[in-house]
Amino acid sequence: MNDRLIDPADIAFQLDEVLDIDSLMLFPRFAGQDRADYDAILGTARTIATEKFLNHYAKSDREEPQLRDGSVVLPPEIAEGVKAFHDAGFAGAHHDEELGGLQLPWTVVQAAFAYFQAANIATAAYPFLTIAAANLIEAHGSKAQKERYLGRMISGDFFGTMALSEPHAGSSLSDIRTTARPREDGTYAIKGGKMWTSGGEHEMGRNIVHMLLARIEGAPAGIKGLSLFIVPRYRLDADGNPGEPNDVALAGLNHKMGYRGTVNTVMNFGDNDGCIGELVGEPNKGLSYMFHMMNEARIGVGMGAGMLAYAGYRESLAYARERQQGRPPGEKDPAAPQIPLIGHADVRRMLAIQKAVAEGTLALGLLCARWVDERQWAPEKSARNEAHLKLEIVTPVLKSWFSDAALRANEAAIQILGGYGYTRDFAVEQIYRDNRLNPIHEGANAIQALDLLGRKVALQDGAALKAFGWEISKTLSESRKDFPDEYHALGQAWTRLSAVTETLLQRQADHGAAASLAPAQSYIDAFGNIVMAWIWLKQAVAASKAGRAYIGETFRKGKIETCRFVFRWELPKAVLACAQLETLGDGEAYPAEDAF
Amino acid sequence: MNDRLIDPADIAFQLDEVLDIDSLMLFPRFAGQDRADYDAILGTARTIATEKFLNHYAKSDREEPQLRDGSVVLPPEIAEGVKAFHDAGFAGAHHDEELGGLQLPWTVVQAAFAYFQAANIATAAYPFLTIAAANLIEAHGSKAQKERYLGRMISGDFFGTMALSEPHAGSSLSDIRTTARPREDGTYAIKGGKMWTSGGEHEMGRNIVHMLLARIEGAPAGIKGLSLFIVPRYRLDADGNPGEPNDVALAGLNHKMGYRGTVNTVMNFGDNDGCIGELVGEPNKGLSYMFHMMNEARIGVGMGAGMLAYAGYRESLAYARERQQGRPPGEKDPAAPQIPLIGHADVRRMLAIQKAVAEGTLALGLLCARWVDERQWAPEKSARNEAHLKLEIVTPVLKSWFSDAALRANEAAIQILGGYGYTRDFAVEQIYRDNRLNPIHEGANAIQALDLLGRKVALQDGAALKAFGWEISKTLSESRKDFPDEYHALGQAWTRLSAVTETLLQRQADHGAAASLAPAQSYIDAFGNIVMAWIWLKQAVAASKAGRAYIGETFRKGKIETCRFVFRWELPKAVLACAQLETLGDGEAYPAEDAF
């Protein structure tokens, strides 16, 4: 098997030792499921990811989507990969059995998806977007909408998109201008242009279902006037099959730095006044519905970024073991044999950074997936609420801090390969380019920082922050005996961050949002660093206790030494950021506009 | 003029206020030169950079060098740009007047080159490589070699390359295998393969002069057995014109992530035993000669990286002023007009990072150029020696720390442009890709860190470090009155770093090179951060005193606020790194080989 993909032992370790998947299987929703079934699913994912996703990784970058005779042409391997994904049932794996799904935990599904993300994230985007759109219809659509769309999207017969951004409104969804005019039959005439729509047009399925935000005529300005619509490429006929074209036109393709296999489009809806949309749920609640989808998407972006870090890590680790270059410092004999790159301390530093980010994101992303399962399926309401609160805190951190860290990891992969890493003969430069999107899309990272500091930490009088703090406390108490230094360091850092949070919230009360939110990036830097240290301590504790066969000495040592690496070199940066935030006072955090 | 290029006021500020170019003009070498002449040269550079380099920036990335019928085909605009550069006399600008040069200070030449680096670094690489090769011949070649090659290289009739690396020997030059067999006429038969040779083949000039490292048969193993050769693509006839082919064969092109306009080649020398090279200087001294060139090249790499940061800064600054997006935090009225991106605090943070790196590198690079002038032309020997020592310290820092920082700057530029920044319709993604080479070539950044900690700080019993420390002291005493906080912070940081240096040198004495050099990256991180703070304090002092007309309030405020930004957010990282290095003890800095 290819070295690029996630280590299956790591997946098993996360499920069994870190996440205690056995306890999740006690939820009524998952009754009767078997741990061995999960392994079978994961094995299938790994096989398809290798044979049908990884196989065209370079090709779909080189031969990016093209417009020919008005149609989007993709390398055929993309459709083959997507078909294999759908045929194996991955798009419906988490859905109810009565919908034809497997009713698997989202945790297991996300673990399976990690293989696809590491293998070829641009091809994976097609089914992932479709799954996200289907989840949105399932959560907020009418019974009729579910009947008409859901099954076909799960099977891969129809695809899905998110049509939010417009050319003048990227981060500022408040300024969306696309309009929806009520028609007599209860549907709406949609009119407007959308930008950055991934998967907006292609010929893989029989239809494309755009989940589109628009403003019903007369609706309030701003985000409170946005409604959510289902806008299919082809209108459905009486039998639910694609019929007449729905006046959805491709206006152009965006040509990107990476992530090229995912066609990215400029779309026009209703240029000829013939575009019909179906309202989802109630009017003017579109953005709150969309956030349902976006929060999952943000977890997905963080995970995807981390799995690209994983891919780069595995590529550069293999290279570092193979490539003979140089001699140890102090070796004066030029006739002494060269040593592998991994023998050089700084190469191990660059590998450790990557391992920390890659495996740390896997651990955190799967933990978030477990919380998604708990939020929806935990028997007790208090557990559901607690999971919800923790997700509110961690989602922006996973999306933002970990996607930034993943770029650092990918840069280290390129650096380890040196000149070779800078060529297109090796995957690492493409992995970086693909990954560069993640800090931008689904809410640019600065937006995540504002979300964390401006909304989440104060949510329900700090209940979300407390719920997350409780998770840290649990890990601390588990670590006290075997990891006393880390126990103290993390405890102190969390206390410090909590104090800084108070200071910033007070500053907001005293001086307003602009002053308190200006250094939001520094705050999320500190927060993310602490989350990273915590998720590694959690893994180290699990590794030091675990006795399963797949946990060999190298595996165990890797987890524990990487934890120590994170605590030695990374966590102190969080403490520094706290100090900087504390001493900032009420002055300007950054140079003023007229200083540029 | 295009916003991309360096701000001419910044160049003038550096020359007049920071570098005191007037005092340099007192050197006998530059007697009779006029400050206005320098401005004319700089104006010409800016015009050619805009009209003949910037014009094909995207094109030479899109249409990268190709091999057709055995020849390298470049977009014709590259040759036009290079020709304009040579025709304007830039390649000989620093050479003796009797050689047809202008005898200008290297400082002024480097300031002119900054425009070309910001406009199109891949096109600039051709004349820059030729200049470096010519400088090497001038420094170490015989009189006959100078007569045969130098004039033609200055005019752009011949081009030059550096042919060092081999497929199995990138960082480890010790392992070069290319051989040189003495021939009866005193020349050598060259045989071997070279890798990563930039500009190794093209059709722009009448000849290409490879400055090649090879091992004379029977020479010692390792770097002490390497000799330097001139190996022309075509042998020179009696008149010095290109004649017979010299058995130099193009074996292939490397396809890179960026920097694509510079053709990068795999070269075979002497496949048919017909490749003749001329020894430069003495046998087995090749690497020491090459280091003459490489040290200049390393300054050039640092400067180039910084000028790409400058380009990205200017692109994203223009965008941030123009693009209207979102409203201030706390603004609840969705009908309120949007504000430009620069109105958002975090965008200003990302602009400030870029400004700090871009203008900081310009200031440091030109200061290094001044030291190059002093090293060669200062009337007193002590001044020449002092300049030499300071360059020994700062060169690896400029090459390494500033090229890493420049990537962070370019990432910020992409982030400011958001989705647009991720497309190839805007320059910032290409600027990043071009820049990604800089931490790799001319000695990977890890090598620079080893060079600084393992060689430079201990050089001549610490004389180099002391000479550089003296520069910091001078700036400190100038800053005490107007910048008391910065005065204290930088003084403390430098004291701390000096103590850490002692600790690490002692560790080397006690435990050997491997233990002491392992955290070399952390050491250069601290060092570079302090250099950054120092160069900004130097600029702030100059800006607060300067009274010239081109220094308006915005310019002055920009320098001073960026200095404060660096001291507030960046310098403390150096202090943290020092603390980490101090507490490291003798344990392993990073996970062991068997932890991966």
Boltz contact constraints between the chains, C-beta under 6 A:
constraints:
  - contact:
      token1: [A, 170]
      token2: [B, 418]
      max_distance: 6.0
  - contact:
      token1: [A, 170]
      token2: [B, 419]
      max_distance: 6.0
  - contact:
      token1: [A, 171]
      token2: [B, 325]
      max_distance: 6.0
  - contact:
      token1: [A, 171]
      token2: [B, 326]
      max_distance: 6.0
  - contact:
      token1: [A, 172]
      token2: [B, 325]
      max_distance: 6.0
  - contact:
      token1: [A, 172]
      token2: [B, 326]
      max_distance: 6.0
  - contact:
      token1: [A, 174]
      token2: [B, 334]
      max_distance: 6.0
  - contact:
      token1: [A, 196]
      token2: [B, 419]
      max_distance: 6.0
  - contact:
      token1: [A, 221]
      token2: [B, 334]
      max_distance: 6.0
  - contact:
      token1: [A, 221]
      token2: [B, 335]
      max_distance: 6.0
  - contact:
      token1: [A, 222]
      token2: [B, 334]
      max_distance: 6.0
  - contact:
      token1: [A, 254]
      token2: [B, 423]
      max_distance: 6.0
  - contact:
      token1: [A, 255]
      token2: [B, 423]
      max_distance: 6.0
  - contact:
      token1: [A, 255]
      token2: [B, 424]
      max_distance: 6.0
  - contact:
      token1: [A, 256]
      token2: [B, 422]
      max_distance: 6.0
  - contact:
      token1: [A, 256]
      token2: [B, 423]
      max_distance: 6.0
  - contact:
      token1: [A, 257]
      token2: [B, 422]
      max_distance: 6.0
  - contact:
      token1: [A, 257]
      token2: [B, 429]
      max_distance: 6.0
  - contact:
      token1: [A, 317]
      token2: [B, 596]
      max_distance: 6.0
  - contact:
      token1: [A, 325]
      token2: [B, 171]
      max_distance: 6.0
  - contact:
      token1: [A, 325]
      token2: [B, 172]
      max_distance: 6.0
  - contact:
      token1: [A, 326]
      token2: [B, 171]
      max_distance: 6.0
  - contact:
      token1: [A, 326]
      token2: [B, 172]
      max_distance: 6.0
  - contact:
      token1: [A, 328]
      token2: [B, 514]
      max_distance: 6.0
  - contact:
      token1: [A, 329]
      token2: [B, 513]
      max_distance: 6.0
  - contact:
      token1: [A, 329]
      token2: [B, 514]
      max_distance: 6.0
  - contact:
      token1: [A, 329]
      token2: [B, 517]
      max_distance: 6.0
  - contact:
      token1: [A, 330]
      token2: [B, 512]
      max_distance: 6.0
  - contact:
      token1: [A, 330]
      token2: [B, 513]
      max_distance: 6.0
  - contact:
      token1: [A, 330]
      token2: [B, 514]
      max_distance: 6.0
  - contact:
      token1: [A, 334]
      token2: [B, 174]
      max_distance: 6.0
  - contact:
      token1: [A, 334]
      token2: [B, 221]
      max_distance: 6.0
  - contact:
      token1: [A, 334]
      token2: [B, 222]
      max_distance: 6.0
  - contact:
      token1: [A, 335]
      token2: [B, 221]
      max_distance: 6.0
  - contact:
      token1: [A, 342]
      token2: [B, 593]
      max_distance: 6.0
  - contact:
      token1: [A, 345]
      token2: [B, 518]
      max_distance: 6.0
  - contact:
      token1: [A, 345]
      token2: [B, 590]
      max_distance: 6.0
  - contact:
      token1: [A, 346]
      token2: [B, 446]
      max_distance: 6.0
  - contact:
      token1: [A, 346]
      token2: [B, 521]
      max_distance: 6.0
  - contact:
      token1: [A, 348]
      token2: [B, 590]
      max_distance: 6.0
  - contact:
      token1: [A, 348]
      token2: [B, 591]
      max_distance: 6.0
  - contact:
      token1: [A, 349]
      token2: [B, 590]
      max_distance: 6.0
  - contact:
      token1: [A, 351]
      token2: [B, 596]
      max_distance: 6.0
  - contact:
      token1: [A, 352]
      token2: [B, 590]
      max_distance: 6.0
  - contact:
      token1: [A, 352]
      token2: [B, 591]
      max_distance: 6.0
  - contact:
      token1: [A, 418]
      token2: [B, 170]
      max_distance: 6.0
  - contact:
      token1: [A, 418]
      token2: [B, 440]
      max_distance: 6.0
  - contact:
      token1: [A, 418]
      token2: [B, 444]
      max_distance: 6.0
  - contact:
      token1: [A, 419]
      token2: [B, 170]
      max_distance: 6.0
  - contact:
      token1: [A, 419]
      token2: [B, 196]
      max_distance: 6.0
  - contact:
      token1: [A, 422]
      token2: [B, 256]
      max_distance: 6.0
  - contact:
      token1: [A, 422]
      token2: [B, 257]
      max_distance: 6.0
  - contact:
      token1: [A, 422]
      token2: [B, 437]
      max_distance: 6.0
  - contact:
      token1: [A, 422]
      token2: [B, 440]
      max_distance: 6.0
  - contact:
      token1: [A, 423]
      token2: [B, 254]
      max_distance: 6.0
  - contact:
      token1: [A, 423]
      token2: [B, 255]
      max_distance: 6.0
  - contact:
      token1: [A, 423]
      token2: [B, 256]
      max_distance: 6.0
  - contact:
      token1: [A, 424]
      token2: [B, 255]
      max_distance: 6.0
  - contact:
      token1: [A, 429]
      token2: [B, 257]
      max_distance: 6.0
  - contact:
      token1: [A, 437]
      token2: [B, 422]
      max_distance: 6.0
  - contact:
      token1: [A, 440]
      token2: [B, 418]
      max_distance: 6.0
  - contact:
      token1: [A, 440]
      token2: [B, 422]
      max_distance: 6.0
  - contact:
      token1: [A, 444]
      token2: [B, 418]
      max_distance: 6.0
  - contact:
      token1: [A, 446]
      token2: [B, 346]
      max_distance: 6.0
  - contact:
      token1: [A, 512]
      token2: [B, 330]
      max_distance: 6.0
  - contact:
      token1: [A, 513]
      token2: [B, 329]
      max_distance: 6.0
  - contact:
      token1: [A, 513]
      token2: [B, 330]
      max_distance: 6.0
  - contact:
      token1: [A, 514]
      token2: [B, 328]
      max_distance: 6.0
  - contact:
      token1: [A, 514]
      token2: [B, 329]
      max_distance: 6.0
  - contact:
      token1: [A, 514]
      token2: [B, 330]
      max_distance: 6.0
  - contact:
      token1: [A, 517]
      token2: [B, 329]
      max_distance: 6.0
  - contact:
      token1: [A, 518]
      token2: [B, 345]
      max_distance: 6.0
  - contact:
      token1: [A, 521]
      token2: [B, 346]
      max_distance: 6.0
  - contact:
      token1: [A, 554]
      token2: [B, 594]
      max_distance: 6.0
  - contact:
      token1: [A, 557]
      token2: [B, 595]
      max_distance: 6.0
  - contact:
      token1: [A, 558]
      token2: [B, 595]
      max_distance: 6.0
  - contact:
      token1: [A, 561]
      token2: [B, 591]
      max_distance: 6.0
  - contact:
      token1: [A, 561]
      token2: [B, 595]
      max_distance: 6.0
  - contact:
      token1: [A, 565]
      token2: [B, 591]
      max_distance: 6.0
  - contact:
      token1: [A, 572]
      token2: [B, 576]
      max_distance: 6.0
  - contact:
      token1: [A, 576]
      token2: [B, 572]
      max_distance: 6.0
  - contact:
      token1: [A, 576]
      token2: [B, 576]
      max_distance: 6.0
  - contact:
      token1: [A, 590]
      token2: [B, 345]
      max_distance: 6.0
  - contact:
      token1: [A, 590]
      token2: [B, 348]
      max_distance: 6.0
  - contact:
      token1: [A, 590]
      token2: [B, 349]
      max_distance: 6.0
  - contact:
      token1: [A, 590]
      token2: [B, 352]
      max_distance: 6.0
  - contact:
      token1: [A, 591]
      token2: [B, 348]
      max_distance: 6.0
  - contact:
      token1: [A, 591]
      token2: [B, 352]
      max_distance: 6.0
  - contact:
      token1: [A, 591]
      token2: [B, 561]
      max_distance: 6.0
  - contact:
      token1: [A, 591]
      token2: [B, 565]
      max_distance: 6.0
  - contact:
      token1: [A, 593]
      token2: [B, 342]
      max_distance: 6.0
  - contact:
      token1: [A, 594]
      token2: [B, 554]
      max_distance: 6.0
  - contact:
      token1: [A, 595]
      token2: [B, 557]
      max_distance: 6.0
  - contact:
      token1: [A, 595]
      token2: [B, 558]
      max_distance: 6.0
  - contact:
      token1: [A, 595]
      token2: [B, 561]
      max_distance: 6.0
  - contact:
      token1: [A, 596]
      token2: [B, 317]
      max_distance: 6.0
  - contact:
      token1: [A, 596]
      token2: [B, 351]
      max_distance: 6.0
